[in-house]
Structure formats: C-alpha cells, structure tokens
Amino acid sequence: MIIVIALAILFAIAPVALWICALAAGVKISIFTLIGMRLRRVVPNRVINPLIKAHKAGLEVEMKQLENHYLAGGKPDRVINALIAAREANIDLPFERATAIDLAGDDVLEAVKMSVSQN
C-alpha cells in the first residue's frame, strides 16, 4: 500500500512522459532531476524539449545551461532554434552569445535570419 502511494506521488510530481521522451531521444536525464526542476519552479518542458532538439541536431548544450537561461528569463527554445539555423548557415554563434542576445530582449532567431539574408 505504501509503495502504491509513493508511486502515485512520484507520478503526480514528476513529468514521466517527458522523461520517457527524453530517454527515447537519447538524452540521459534522471527523473529526480525533473522533480528538482519542478521544485525550483522551472517548467521542465521549456528546458527538456529544447535539450532534445539540440541533442538531435548534434549541438553540445547542457541541461543546466538551458535551465539557467530559463531562470534568467530567457527563451531556451528560441536560442536552440537560432543555434541550429546558425550552424546550417555556417555562422559561428556560441551558446553564450546567443543567450546574451536573447536576454538583451532581442529575438536571437531573427538576428540569425537577418545575418543570413545579408550574406
């Protein structure tokens, strides 16, 4: 009975579907990491989905980097989309610069698109 209650609490707190999706995509993340994100008031989808996208695109981005960017008020999904677009256009755009542009209030993806159209 206690095990059933513990599992019910775990499934209520942890985004299990997101965890399974991340594992299926090859992103190694602990269910307890997702619980910790919830406790830090981070919406796990806003960090893990961009992390999955980055992993599939072959970008070297850590979950903690995306979480920190989210906590700073940034948009991890836009940053990852911009990094992917920059890489496809052979533009050198480090993660730190992309996050700085995003935190400055500019649309980093639009900045990459403008840079591509100018070339």
C-alpha positions in Angstrom: 0.0 0.0 0.0 2.8 2.4 0.9 4.6 1.6 -2.4 1.4 2.4 -4.4 1.0 5.8 -2.6 4.7 6.6 -3.1 4.4 5.8 -6.9 1.2 7.9 -7.1 3.0 10.8 -5.6 6.0 10.3 -7.9 3.8 10.3 -11.0 1.9 13.4 -9.8 5.2 15.4 -9.2 7.4 14.0 -12.0 6.7 14.6 -15.7 7.1 10.9 -16.5 6.0 11.3 -20.2 8.7 13.9 -20.7 11.3 11.8 -19.0 10.5 8.8 -21.3 10.5 11.1 -24.3 14.0 12.4 -23.4 15.3 8.9 -22.8 13.9 7.7 -26.2 15.7 10.7 -27.8 19.0 9.7 -26.2 19.1 12.5 -23.7 20.2 11.0 -20.4 18.4 12.7 -17.6 17.2 11.5 -14.2 13.6 11.5 -13.1 14.9 13.2 -9.9 16.4 16.0 -12.0 13.0 16.7 -13.4 11.5 16.7 -9.9 14.2 19.1 -8.8 13.3 21.3 -11.7 9.7 21.4 -10.6 10.8 22.3 -7.1 12.9 25.2 -8.5 9.8 26.4 -10.3 11.2 25.5 -13.7 8.7 24.3 -16.3 10.5 21.1 -17.4 9.0 21.2 -20.9 10.6 24.6 -21.5 14.1 23.1 -20.9 13.9 19.5 -21.8 12.2 19.9 -25.2 14.9 22.3 -26.4 17.5 20.0 -25.0 16.1 17.1 -27.0 16.1 19.3 -30.1 19.7 20.3 -29.5 20.8 16.7 -29.0 19.1 15.6 -32.2 20.8 18.5 -34.1 24.2 17.4 -32.6 24.7 20.6 -30.5 26.8 20.4 -27.4 24.4 22.0 -24.9 24.0 21.0 -21.3 20.7 20.8 -19.4 22.0 23.1 -16.7 22.9 25.8 -19.3 19.3 25.8 -20.6 17.8 25.7 -17.1 20.0 28.7 -16.1 19.0 30.6 -19.2 15.3 29.9 -18.5 15.7 31.0 -14.9 17.3 34.2 -16.1 14.2 35.0 -18.1 15.4 33.7 -21.5 13.7 31.5 -24.1 15.7 28.3 -24.5 13.7 27.1 -27.4 14.4 30.3 -29.4 18.1 30.0 -28.6 18.3 26.4 -29.7 16.4 27.2 -32.9 18.9 30.1 -33.6 21.9 27.9 -32.9 20.6 25.3 -35.4 19.9 27.9 -38.0 23.3 29.5 -37.5 25.0 26.2 -37.9 23.1 25.4 -41.1 24.2 28.8 -42.4 27.8 28.3 -41.4 27.7 31.2 -38.9 29.8 30.9 -35.8 27.3 31.6 -32.9 28.4 30.4 -29.5 25.8 29.5 -27.0 26.9 32.3 -24.6 26.4 34.9 -27.3 23.0 33.5 -28.3 21.8 33.6 -24.8 23.2 37.1 -24.3 21.3 38.4 -27.3 18.1 36.7 -26.0 18.5 38.1 -22.5 19.0 41.6 -24.0 15.5 41.4 -25.3 16.3 40.8 -29.0 15.0 37.9 -31.0 18.1 35.8 -31.5 16.5 33.7 -34.2 15.6 36.8 -36.2 19.1 38.1 -35.7 20.5 34.9 -37.3 17.9 35.1 -40.2 18.9 38.8 -40.8 22.6 37.8 -40.8 21.9 35.1 -43.3 19.9 37.3 -45.6 22.7 40.0 -45.6 25.2 37.5 -46.9 
